[in-house]
Amino acid sequence: MWQISSAGRLDRLVVFRWHAGSYVPAGELTFEGAGPTRMGRFRYARSYFARDGARPIDPLGLPLVRKSYPAAPEAVGFKP
């Protein structure tokens, strides 16, 4: 699931993870700013913390804690 701005840019993306036999929402990636290269920010969903056996998407870069993580466009796979 995603949200597109009135300018046609991706603003928000829900990130899913395979967990216990199905895909579940793990968190949300939002993009900040209006320039050609925008910063991203990821935060795990509160509901994801409540799941038994929930694991981090990336144990080193995105540990499973209640905070948001900034990411440069290159870190989330986008090239300007």
Biopython code that builds the backbone (N, CA, C, O; Angstrom):
import numpy as np
from Bio.PDB.StructureBuilder import StructureBuilder

atoms = [
    (1, "MET", "N", (0.849, -1.165, 0.000)),
    (1, "MET", "CA", (0.000, 0.000, 0.000)),
    (1, "MET", "C", (0.896, 1.229, 0.000)),
    (1, "MET", "O", (1.948, 1.247, 0.640)),
    (2, "TRP", "N", (0.466, 2.252, -0.725)),
    (2, "TRP", "CA", (1.268, 3.456, -0.816)),
    (2, "TRP", "C", (0.382, 4.679, -0.935)),
    (2, "TRP", "O", (-0.816, 4.576, -1.199)),
    (3, "GLN", "N", (0.988, 5.835, -0.738)),
    (3, "GLN", "CA", (0.285, 7.107, -0.869)),
    (3, "GLN", "C", (1.105, 7.982, -1.805)),
    (3, "GLN", "O", (2.312, 8.148, -1.626)),
    (4, "ILE", "N", (0.433, 8.538, -2.805)),
    (4, "ILE", "CA", (1.072, 9.397, -3.789)),
    (4, "ILE", "C", (0.617, 10.834, -3.538)),
    (4, "ILE", "O", (-0.560, 11.075, -3.271)),
    (5, "SER", "N", (1.548, 11.787, -3.623)),
    (5, "SER", "CA", (1.210, 13.196, -3.413)),
    (5, "SER", "C", (0.472, 13.749, -4.633)),
    (5, "SER", "O", (0.383, 13.088, -5.668)),
    (6, "SER", "N", (-0.049, 14.959, -4.502)),
    (6, "SER", "CA", (-0.732, 15.611, -5.634)),
    (6, "SER", "C", (0.249, 15.880, -6.772)),
    (6, "SER", "O", (-0.169, 16.050, -7.917)),
    (7, "ALA", "N", (1.539, 15.922, -6.476)),
    (7, "ALA", "CA", (2.569, 16.116, -7.505)),
    (7, "ALA", "C", (2.993, 14.791, -8.145)),
    (7, "ALA", "O", (3.876, 14.778, -9.003)),
    (8, "GLY", "N", (2.373, 13.677, -7.737)),
    (8, "GLY", "CA", (2.680, 12.380, -8.323)),
    (8, "GLY", "C", (3.908, 11.702, -7.736)),
    (8, "GLY", "O", (4.500, 10.831, -8.374)),
    (9, "ARG", "N", (4.297, 12.094, -6.524)),
    (9, "ARG", "CA", (5.473, 11.518, -5.881)),
    (9, "ARG", "C", (5.048, 10.564, -4.767)),
    (9, "ARG", "O", (4.028, 10.769, -4.109)),
    (10, "LEU", "N", (5.837, 9.538, -4.574)),
    (10, "LEU", "CA", (5.585, 8.586, -3.496)),
    (10, "LEU", "C", (5.894, 9.265, -2.166)),
    (10, "LEU", "O", (7.012, 9.735, -1.955)),
    (11, "ASP", "N", (4.917, 9.320, -1.274)),
    (11, "ASP", "CA", (5.093, 9.950, 0.038)),
    (11, "ASP", "C", (5.140, 8.944, 1.176)),
    (11, "ASP", "O", (5.826, 9.166, 2.173)),
    (12, "ARG", "N", (4.416, 7.838, 1.036)),
    (12, "ARG", "CA", (4.296, 6.877, 2.132)),
    (12, "ARG", "C", (4.144, 5.489, 1.546)),
    (12, "ARG", "O", (3.450, 5.284, 0.550)),
    (13, "LEU", "N", (4.809, 4.537, 2.187)),
    (13, "LEU", "CA", (4.778, 3.159, 1.720)),
    (13, "LEU", "C", (4.679, 2.239, 2.937)),
    (13, "LEU", "O", (5.494, 2.337, 3.854)),
    (14, "VAL", "N", (3.692, 1.352, 2.952)),
    (14, "VAL", "CA", (3.571, 0.368, 4.022)),
    (14, "VAL", "C", (4.442, -0.831, 3.643)),
    (14, "VAL", "O", (4.336, -1.362, 2.537)),
    (15, "VAL", "N", (5.299, -1.247, 4.570)),
    (15, "VAL", "CA", (6.236, -2.345, 4.347)),
    (15, "VAL", "C", (5.665, -3.607, 4.995)),
    (15, "VAL", "O", (5.306, -3.601, 6.173)),
    (16, "PHE", "N", (5.585, -4.686, 4.215)),
    (16, "PHE", "CA", (5.062, -5.955, 4.707)),
    (16, "PHE", "C", (6.197, -6.954, 4.865)),
    (16, "PHE", "O", (7.233, -6.860, 4.206)),
    (17, "ARG", "N", (5.975, -7.910, 5.754)),
    (17, "ARG", "CA", (6.950, -8.987, 5.977)),
    (17, "ARG", "C", (6.201, -10.314, 6.092)),
    (17, "ARG", "O", (5.100, -10.375, 6.639)),
    (18, "TRP", "N", (6.813, -11.365, 5.570)),
    (18, "TRP", "CA", (6.246, -12.718, 5.693)),
    (18, "TRP", "C", (6.402, -13.153, 7.136)),
    (18, "TRP", "O", (7.513, -13.173, 7.666)),
    (19, "HIS", "N", (5.289, -13.502, 7.777)),
    (19, "HIS", "CA", (5.328, -13.874, 9.191)),
    (19, "HIS", "C", (4.230, -14.894, 9.474)),
    (19, "HIS", "O", (3.053, -14.623, 9.233)),
    (20, "ALA", "N", (4.602, -16.044, 9.976)),
    (20, "ALA", "CA", (3.658, -17.096, 10.370)),
    (20, "ALA", "C", (2.671, -17.460, 9.258)),
    (20, "ALA", "O", (1.480, -17.643, 9.510)),
    (21, "GLY", "N", (3.177, -17.564, 8.029)),
    (21, "GLY", "CA", (2.356, -18.053, 6.932)),
    (21, "GLY", "C", (1.616, -17.009, 6.120)),
    (21, "GLY", "O", (0.864, -17.369, 5.214)),
    (22, "SER", "N", (1.800, -15.722, 6.410)),
    (22, "SER", "CA", (1.152, -14.682, 5.605)),
    (22, "SER", "C", (1.942, -13.381, 5.716)),
    (22, "SER", "O", (2.797, -13.225, 6.589)),
    (23, "TYR", "N", (1.636, -12.458, 4.817)),
    (23, "TYR", "CA", (2.268, -11.145, 4.877)),
    (23, "TYR", "C", (1.527, -10.281, 5.884)),
    (23, "TYR", "O", (0.297, -10.230, 5.889)),
    (24, "VAL", "N", (2.288, -9.601, 6.739)),
    (24, "VAL", "CA", (1.717, -8.709, 7.747)),
    (24, "VAL", "C", (2.408, -7.351, 7.629)),
    (24, "VAL", "O", (3.577, -7.285, 7.251)),
    (25, "PRO", "N", (1.693, -6.264, 7.949)),
    (25, "PRO", "CA", (2.353, -4.958, 7.913)),
    (25, "PRO", "C", (3.418, -4.877, 9.012)),
    (25, "PRO", "O", (3.129, -5.088, 10.190)),
    (26, "ALA", "N", (4.645, -4.571, 8.605)),
    (26, "ALA", "CA", (5.750, -4.484, 9.559)),
    (26, "ALA", "C", (6.055, -3.045, 9.940)),
    (26, "ALA", "O", (6.525, -2.785, 11.048)),
    (27, "GLY", "N", (5.797, -2.117, 9.048)),
    (27, "GLY", "CA", (6.113, -0.726, 9.339)),
    (27, "GLY", "C", (5.761, 0.179, 8.186)),
    (27, "GLY", "O", (5.092, -0.219, 7.232)),
    (28, "GLU", "N", (6.230, 1.413, 8.298)),
    (28, "GLU", "CA", (5.896, 2.429, 7.301)),
    (28, "GLU", "C", (7.148, 3.207, 6.927)),
    (28, "GLU", "O", (7.923, 3.616, 7.791)),
    (29, "LEU", "N", (7.333, 3.405, 5.637)),
    (29, "LEU", "CA", (8.422, 4.208, 5.113)),
    (29, "LEU", "C", (7.823, 5.487, 4.565)),
    (29, "LEU", "O", (6.981, 5.441, 3.669)),
    (30, "THR", "N", (8.247, 6.635, 5.092)),
    (30, "THR", "CA", (7.749, 7.924, 4.609)),
    (30, "THR", "C", (8.913, 8.691, 4.000)),
    (30, "THR", "O", (10.069, 8.493, 4.375)),
    (31, "PHE", "N", (8.591, 9.567, 3.058)),
    (31, "PHE", "CA", (9.599, 10.374, 2.388)),
    (31, "PHE", "C", (9.355, 11.835, 2.709)),
    (31, "PHE", "O", (8.218, 12.306, 2.686)),
    (32, "GLU", "N", (10.437, 12.554, 3.009)),
    (32, "GLU", "CA", (10.353, 13.932, 3.466)),
    (32, "GLU", "C", (10.985, 14.868, 2.440)),
    (32, "GLU", "O", (11.958, 14.514, 1.773)),
    (33, "GLY", "N", (10.417, 16.070, 2.325)),
    (33, "GLY", "CA", (10.993, 17.093, 1.461)),
    (33, "GLY", "C", (10.339, 17.134, 0.103)),
    (33, "GLY", "O", (9.479, 16.313, -0.215)),
    (34, "ALA", "N", (10.759, 18.103, -0.701)),
    (34, "ALA", "CA", (10.154, 18.303, -2.012)),
    (34, "ALA", "C", (11.170, 18.292, -3.137)),
    (34, "ALA", "O", (10.792, 18.415, -4.302)),
    (35, "GLY", "N", (12.445, 18.148, -2.824)),
    (35, "GLY", "CA", (13.484, 18.166, -3.848)),
    (35, "GLY", "C", (13.521, 16.878, -4.652)),
    (35, "GLY", "O", (12.744, 15.958, -4.395)),
    (36, "PRO", "N", (14.428, 16.808, -5.631)),
    (36, "PRO", "CA", (14.538, 15.603, -6.454)),
    (36, "PRO", "C", (15.055, 14.391, -5.668)),
    (36, "PRO", "O", (14.764, 13.250, -6.026)),
    (37, "THR", "N", (15.812, 14.634, -4.612)),
    (37, "THR", "CA", (16.295, 13.573, -3.751)),
    (37, "THR", "C", (15.739, 13.811, -2.359)),
    (37, "THR", "O", (16.029, 14.835, -1.741)),
    (38, "ARG", "N", (14.948, 12.882, -1.865)),
    (38, "ARG", "CA", (14.303, 13.064, -0.560)),
    (38, "ARG", "C", (14.782, 12.017, 0.420)),
    (38, "ARG", "O", (15.125, 10.897, 0.042)),
    (39, "MET", "N", (14.800, 12.392, 1.672)),
    (39, "MET", "CA", (15.168, 11.468, 2.740)),
    (39, "MET", "C", (13.970, 10.577, 3.076)),
    (39, "MET", "O", (12.818, 11.005, 2.995)),
    (40, "GLY", "N", (14.261, 9.353, 3.449)),
    (40, "GLY", "CA", (13.228, 8.431, 3.887)),
    (40, "GLY", "C", (13.332, 8.221, 5.390)),
    (40, "GLY", "O", (14.377, 8.463, 5.994)),
    (41, "ARG", "N", (12.236, 7.768, 5.983)),
    (41, "ARG", "CA", (12.213, 7.471, 7.421)),
    (41, "ARG", "C", (11.333, 6.248, 7.615)),
    (41, "ARG", "O", (10.193, 6.208, 7.152)),
    (42, "PHE", "N", (11.881, 5.238, 8.313)),
    (42, "PHE", "CA", (11.132, 3.998, 8.565)),
    (42, "PHE", "C", (10.796, 3.896, 10.039)),
    (42, "PHE", "O", (11.610, 4.238, 10.897)),
    (43, "ARG", "N", (9.582, 3.419, 10.332)),
    (43, "ARG", "CA", (9.150, 3.153, 11.707)),
    (43, "ARG", "C", (8.340, 1.856, 11.690)),
    (43, "ARG", "O", (7.454, 1.678, 10.854)),
    (44, "TYR", "N", (8.659, 0.944, 12.631)),
    (44, "TYR", "CA", (7.888, -0.286, 12.761)),
    (44, "TYR", "C", (6.470, 0.029, 13.237)),
    (44, "TYR", "O", (6.263, 0.968, 14.006)),
    (45, "ALA", "N", (5.503, -0.755, 12.781)),
    (45, "ALA", "CA", (4.102, -0.609, 13.202)),
    (45, "ALA", "C", (3.942, -1.125, 14.633)),
    (45, "ALA", "O", (4.562, -2.117, 15.016)),
    (46, "ARG", "N", (3.115, -0.452, 15.406)),
    (46, "ARG", "CA", (2.857, -0.907, 16.785)),
    (46, "ARG", "C", (2.321, -2.330, 16.788)),
    (46, "ARG", "O", (2.681, -3.126, 17.655)),
    (47, "SER", "N", (1.466, -2.657, 15.831)),
    (47, "SER", "CA", (0.886, -3.996, 15.774)),
    (47, "SER", "C", (1.953, -5.065, 15.515)),
    (47, "SER", "O", (1.790, -6.216, 15.921)),
    (48, "TYR", "N", (3.030, -4.690, 14.848)),
    (48, "TYR", "CA", (4.098, -5.655, 14.563)),
    (48, "TYR", "C", (4.809, -6.076, 15.846)),
    (48, "TYR", "O", (5.183, -7.239, 15.995)),
    (49, "PHE", "N", (4.997, -5.144, 16.767)),
    (49, "PHE", "CA", (5.641, -5.479, 18.043)),
    (49, "PHE", "C", (4.833, -6.504, 18.828)),
    (49, "PHE", "O", (5.400, -7.286, 19.591)),
    (50, "ALA", "N", (3.512, -6.508, 18.647)),
    (50, "ALA", "CA", (2.640, -7.400, 19.415)),
    (50, "ALA", "C", (2.640, -8.834, 18.883)),
    (50, "ALA", "O", (2.131, -9.735, 19.550)),
    (51, "ARG", "N", (3.195, -9.055, 17.710)),
    (51, "ARG", "CA", (3.187, -10.401, 17.124)),
    (51, "ARG", "C", (4.227, -11.302, 17.785)),
    (51, "ARG", "O", (5.362, -10.888, 18.022)),
    (52, "ASP", "N", (3.827, -12.533, 18.078)),
    (52, "ASP", "CA", (4.773, -13.507, 18.620)),
    (52, "ASP", "C", (5.831, -13.805, 17.569)),
    (52, "ASP", "O", (5.504, -14.063, 16.410)),
    (53, "GLY", "N", (7.076, -13.770, 17.963)),
    (53, "GLY", "CA", (8.157, -14.103, 17.050)),
    (53, "GLY", "C", (8.498, -13.019, 16.046)),
    (53, "GLY", "O", (9.189, -13.298, 15.066)),
    (54, "ALA", "N", (8.039, -11.791, 16.252)),
    (54, "ALA", "CA", (8.369, -10.703, 15.328)),
    (54, "ALA", "C", (9.879, -10.517, 15.307)),
    (54, "ALA", "O", (10.532, -10.498, 16.351)),
    (55, "ARG", "N", (10.420, -10.382, 14.110)),
    (55, "ARG", "CA", (11.862, -10.207, 13.938)),
    (55, "ARG", "C", (12.123, -8.912, 13.181)),
    (55, "ARG", "O", (11.257, -8.444, 12.443)),
    (56, "PRO", "N", (13.300, -8.331, 13.353)),
    (56, "PRO", "CA", (13.616, -7.115, 12.604)),
    (56, "PRO", "C", (13.746, -7.398, 11.111)),
    (56, "PRO", "O", (14.136, -8.495, 10.710)),
    (57, "ILE", "N", (13.425, -6.425, 10.313)),
    (57, "ILE", "CA", (13.596, -6.544, 8.864)),
    (57, "ILE", "C", (15.081, -6.644, 8.536)),
    (57, "ILE", "O", (15.490, -7.450, 7.700)),
    (58, "ASP", "N", (15.869, -5.831, 9.191)),
    (58, "ASP", "CA", (17.322, -5.835, 9.037)),
    (58, "ASP", "C", (17.918, -5.722, 10.438)),
    (58, "ASP", "O", (17.897, -4.636, 11.016)),
    (59, "PRO", "N", (18.442, -6.797, 10.995)),
    (59, "PRO", "CA", (18.920, -6.768, 12.389)),
    (59, "PRO", "C", (19.981, -5.704, 12.660)),
    (59, "PRO", "O", (20.051, -5.183, 13.773)),
    (60, "LEU", "N", (20.804, -5.372, 11.673)),
    (60, "LEU", "CA", (21.861, -4.382, 11.893)),
    (60, "LEU", "C", (21.372, -2.959, 11.629)),
    (60, "LEU", "O", (21.636, -2.056, 12.422)),
    (61, "GLY", "N", (20.668, -2.759, 10.533)),
    (61, "GLY", "CA", (20.244, -1.413, 10.159)),
    (61, "GLY", "C", (18.911, -0.983, 10.737)),
    (61, "GLY", "O", (18.670, 0.209, 10.926)),
    (62, "LEU", "N", (18.033, -1.951, 11.023)),
    (62, "LEU", "CA", (16.693, -1.642, 11.540)),
    (62, "LEU", "C", (16.348, -2.564, 12.704)),
    (62, "LEU", "O", (15.443, -3.390, 12.579)),
    (63, "PRO", "N", (17.044, -2.445, 13.829)),
    (63, "PRO", "CA", (16.691, -3.292, 14.966)),
    (63, "PRO", "C", (15.243, -3.063, 15.383)),
    (63, "PRO", "O", (14.681, -1.994, 15.144)),
    (64, "LEU", "N", (14.661, -4.045, 15.989)),
    (64, "LEU", "CA", (13.246, -4.001, 16.362)),
    (64, "LEU", "C", (13.061, -3.186, 17.649)),
    (64, "LEU", "O", (12.942, -3.749, 18.737)),
    (65, "VAL", "N", (13.039, -1.872, 17.511)),
    (65, "VAL", "CA", (12.823, -0.956, 18.634)),
    (65, "VAL", "C", (11.831, 0.128, 18.201)),
    (65, "VAL", "O", (11.631, 0.371, 17.011)),
    (66, "ARG", "N", (11.226, 0.764, 19.187)),
    (66, "ARG", "CA", (10.200, 1.773, 18.926)),
    (66, "ARG", "C", (10.826, 3.146, 18.695)),
    (66, "ARG", "O", (10.829, 3.996, 19.585)),
    (67, "LYS", "N", (11.347, 3.347, 17.506)),
    (67, "LYS", "CA", (11.875, 4.639, 17.094)),
    (67, "LYS", "C", (11.842, 4.679, 15.576)),
    (67, "LYS", "O", (11.601, 3.657, 14.933)),
    (68, "SER", "N", (12.077, 5.829, 15.008)),
    (68, "SER", "CA", (12.136, 5.899, 13.554)),
    (68, "SER", "C", (13.595, 5.954, 13.118)),
    (68, "SER", "O", (14.461, 6.437, 13.848)),
    (69, "TYR", "N", (13.845, 5.456, 11.929)),
    (69, "TYR", "CA", (15.194, 5.375, 11.388)),
    (69, "TYR", "C", (15.285, 6.214, 10.121)),
    (69, "TYR", "O", (14.524, 5.981, 9.183)),
    (70, "PRO", "N", (16.190, 7.177, 10.067)),
    (70, "PRO", "CA", (16.371, 7.933, 8.827)),
    (70, "PRO", "C", (17.156, 7.096, 7.822)),
    (70, "PRO", "O", (17.975, 6.254, 8.190)),
    (71, "ALA", "N", (16.887, 7.350, 6.554)),
    (71, "ALA", "CA", (17.610, 6.639, 5.499)),
    (71, "ALA", "C", (17.762, 7.550, 4.296)),
    (71, "ALA", "O", (16.799, 8.172, 3.849)),
    (72, "ALA", "N", (18.959, 7.623, 3.784)),
    (72, "ALA", "CA", (19.198, 8.369, 2.548)),
    (72, "ALA", "C", (18.531, 7.623, 1.395)),
    (72, "ALA", "O", (18.319, 6.414, 1.491)),
    (73, "PRO", "N", (18.196, 8.320, 0.307)),
    (73, "PRO", "CA", (17.531, 7.642, -0.840)),
    (73, "PRO", "C", (18.290, 6.412, -1.320)),
    (73, "PRO", "O", (17.663, 5.417, -1.684)),
    (74, "GLU", "N", (19.609, 6.448, -1.333)),
    (74, "GLU", "CA", (20.382, 5.291, -1.779)),
    (74, "GLU", "C", (20.195, 4.105, -0.844)),
    (74, "GLU", "O", (20.246, 2.953, -1.276)),
    (75, "ALA", "N", (19.976, 4.389, 0.450)),
    (75, "ALA", "CA", (19.819, 3.311, 1.435)),
    (75, "ALA", "C", (18.515, 2.565, 1.279)),
    (75, "ALA", "O", (18.410, 1.423, 1.726)),
    (76, "VAL", "N", (17.509, 3.175, 0.655)),
    (76, "VAL", "CA", (16.233, 2.506, 0.456)),
    (76, "VAL", "C", (16.039, 2.080, -0.992)),
    (76, "VAL", "O", (14.932, 1.724, -1.395)),
    (77, "GLY", "N", (17.107, 2.114, -1.770)),
    (77, "GLY", "CA", (17.061, 1.561, -3.112)),
    (77, "GLY", "C", (16.652, 2.500, -4.218)),
    (77, "GLY", "O", (16.360, 2.036, -5.320)),
    (78, "PHE", "N", (16.616, 3.791, -3.983)),
    (78, "PHE", "CA", (16.237, 4.747, -5.019)),
    (78, "PHE", "C", (17.459, 5.448, -5.551)),
    (78, "PHE", "O", (18.374, 5.769, -4.793)),
    (79, "LYS", "N", (17.487, 5.688, -6.834)),
    (79, "LYS", "CA", (18.570, 6.431, -7.464)),
    (79, "LYS", "C", (17.989, 7.715, -8.058)),
    (79, "LYS", "O", (16.994, 7.663, -8.782)),
    (80, "PRO", "N", (18.605, 8.881, -7.758)),
    (80, "PRO", "CA", (18.094, 10.146, -8.318)),
    (80, "PRO", "C", (18.282, 10.210, -9.808)),
    (80, "PRO", "O", (17.909, 11.201, -10.435)),
]
sb = StructureBuilder()
sb.init_structure("model")
sb.init_model(0)
sb.init_chain("A")
sb.init_seg("    ")
for serial, (resi, resn, name, xyz) in enumerate(atoms, 1):
    if name == "N":
        sb.init_residue(resn, " ", resi, " ")
    sb.init_atom(name, np.array(xyz, "f"), 0.0, 1.0, " ", f" {name:<3s}", serial, name[0])
structure = sb.get_structure()
